[in-house]
């Protein structure tokens, strides 16, 4: 599976951004899709995930109520709507998929910068 993210950028605190991830290749094998982020000097962390079939979602406590993950299976796309952004959300955001065999794929990442 190949993944390409888009939608990052610079936004002021309190603003919104929508990230997109386009998947190609063996997309029929995808089980779980998610967004991770990595801030400078910190470990990569899970932001949100969604089960491709059922749509069941999971969020990090730090983004609950502000971010919404969604997918369009027909278009093989994953989205992350980010509202009420704050400087602590500044990071490189990565799209991730995991298939039924546990194999993972990563996108190249997209930078999100929130200014105070």
C-alpha positions, 0 to 999 in steps of 0.5 A, a space after each residue: 500500500 502506498 500512502 500520500 498525505 496532503 493538507 498540512 500548513 501553517 495556521 493560527 491557534 484556534 484555527 482548523 486544518 483538514 488532512 487527507 491521505 490517498 491510498 493506492 495499491 493493495 487497499 483491499 487488504 487494509 484493516 485499520 487506518 490511522 494518523 500519527 504525529 511526531 513533534 521535534 524531539 518527541 516520539 511518534 504518537 497515535 492521534 486517531 485511528 479508524 477500522 476501515 470496515 466498521 468505522 469504529 474510531 479511537 482518539 488520543 485523549 489530547 485530541 478528543 473533541 477537537 479532531 475527527 477521523 473519517 474515511 471514504 472507502 470508495 475513494 481509498 481516502 483517509 481524512 483528519 479534520 482538526 479544529 481548535 488547533 493549538 501550538 502543542 499540535 505542531 508536528 509532522 503528521 503521518 498516515 498509516 495503514 495496517 492490513 489483516 496480516 499486521 503489515 504496516 505502511 506509512 506516508 511521507 508525512 505532512 507538516 502542521 504548524 500552529 502559531 500562537 
